[in-house]
């Protein structure tokens, strides 16, 4: 019975449990990256287990830009991502969410009231 449980825990999640990442576009989309991280958190909170979520992340990375990013990761980043869901989320935050210049982020947060 234990072998069957181990196989089930390493089986990738069904399509749709994790959102697809990098499906379209030629520019990094921080909002989609955050949505992907949230879908990872949701899968973990839903009890799918870290191992199943971790093996599923690579399966939902789609689109040329995201695939190029995946291939460009350093050997250390690839090794750590192969071991940890948390590190996957850190990589995505580092390379997709935190890439906009601070001035652009600040400008987007500004609110002007001309009344």
C-alpha positions as CSV (number, residue, x, y, z in Angstrom):
1,X,0.0,0.0,0.0
2,X,2.9,2.4,0.8
3,X,4.3,2.1,-2.8
4,X,0.9,3.1,-4.2
5,X,0.8,6.1,-2.0
6,X,4.3,7.2,-3.0
7,X,3.3,6.9,-6.7
8,X,0.2,8.9,-6.1
9,X,2.1,11.6,-4.3
10,X,4.6,12.1,-7.2
11,X,1.9,12.0,-9.9
12,X,1.4,15.4,-11.6
13,X,-1.8,17.3,-10.8
14,X,-4.6,17.3,-13.2
15,X,-4.9,20.1,-15.7
16,X,-6.5,23.2,-14.3
17,X,-5.5,22.8,-10.6
18,X,-2.4,25.0,-11.2
19,X,-2.9,27.9,-13.6
20,X,-0.8,27.8,-16.7
21,X,2.1,30.1,-16.6
22,X,3.5,32.2,-19.5
23,X,0.9,31.1,-22.1
24,X,1.0,34.2,-24.2
25,X,2.8,37.5,-24.7
26,X,6.3,38.5,-25.4
27,X,6.8,40.5,-22.2
28,X,7.0,39.3,-18.6
29,X,3.6,39.7,-16.9
30,X,3.9,40.3,-13.2
31,X,0.2,39.9,-12.6
32,X,0.1,36.5,-14.3
33,X,3.2,35.5,-12.3
34,X,1.5,36.4,-9.0
35,X,-1.6,34.5,-10.1
36,X,0.5,31.4,-10.8
37,X,2.1,31.7,-7.3
38,X,-1.3,32.0,-5.8
39,X,-2.4,28.8,-7.7
40,X,0.6,27.0,-6.2
41,X,-0.4,28.2,-2.7
42,X,-4.0,27.1,-3.3
43,X,-2.9,23.6,-4.4
44,X,-0.8,23.3,-1.3
45,X,-3.6,24.5,0.9
46,X,-6.0,22.1,-0.7
47,X,-3.9,19.2,0.5
48,X,-2.3,18.0,-2.7
49,X,1.1,17.9,-1.0
50,X,4.4,19.6,-1.8
51,X,5.8,16.7,-3.9
52,X,2.8,16.6,-6.3
53,X,2.7,20.4,-6.7
54,X,6.5,20.5,-7.2
55,X,6.5,17.9,-10.0
56,X,3.5,19.7,-11.6
57,X,5.0,23.1,-11.9
58,X,7.2,22.3,-14.9
59,X,4.2,20.8,-16.7
60,X,2.2,24.1,-16.7
61,X,5.0,26.4,-17.8
62,X,4.0,27.2,-21.4
63,X,4.8,29.8,-24.0
64,X,8.2,30.6,-25.6
65,X,9.2,33.4,-23.1
66,X,8.5,31.2,-20.1
67,X,10.2,28.2,-21.7
68,X,13.3,30.3,-22.5
69,X,13.3,31.5,-18.9
70,X,13.1,27.9,-17.6
71,X,16.1,26.8,-19.8
72,X,18.1,29.9,-18.8
73,X,18.0,29.1,-15.1
74,X,21.4,28.4,-13.6
75,X,22.3,24.8,-12.6
76,X,22.0,25.8,-8.9
77,X,18.5,27.3,-9.5
78,X,17.4,24.2,-11.4
79,X,18.7,21.9,-8.7
80,X,17.0,23.9,-5.9
81,X,13.8,24.1,-7.8
82,X,13.8,20.4,-8.3
83,X,13.8,20.0,-4.5
84,X,11.5,22.8,-3.3
85,X,8.1,24.4,-4.1
86,X,9.2,27.4,-2.0
87,X,12.2,27.9,-4.2
88,X,10.0,27.8,-7.4
89,X,7.9,30.6,-5.9
90,X,11.1,32.6,-5.0
91,X,12.4,32.2,-8.6
92,X,9.2,33.4,-10.1
93,X,9.0,36.4,-7.8
94,X,12.7,37.2,-8.5
95,X,12.5,36.9,-12.3
96,X,8.9,37.8,-13.1
97,X,7.4,39.9,-10.4
98,X,10.3,42.0,-9.2
99,X,11.7,43.0,-12.6
100,X,9.9,46.3,-13.2
101,X,11.9,49.5,-12.5
102,X,11.0,51.1,-9.2
103,X,10.0,54.3,-10.9
104,X,7.4,52.4,-13.0
105,X,6.1,50.6,-10.0
106,X,5.8,53.9,-8.1
107,X,4.1,55.6,-11.1
108,X,1.5,52.8,-11.3
109,X,0.8,53.3,-7.6
110,X,0.2,57.0,-7.9
111,X,-3.3,58.4,-7.7
112,X,-4.0,61.9,-9.0
113,X,-7.2,63.8,-8.1
114,X,-7.7,66.9,-10.2
115,X,-10.9,68.0,-8.5
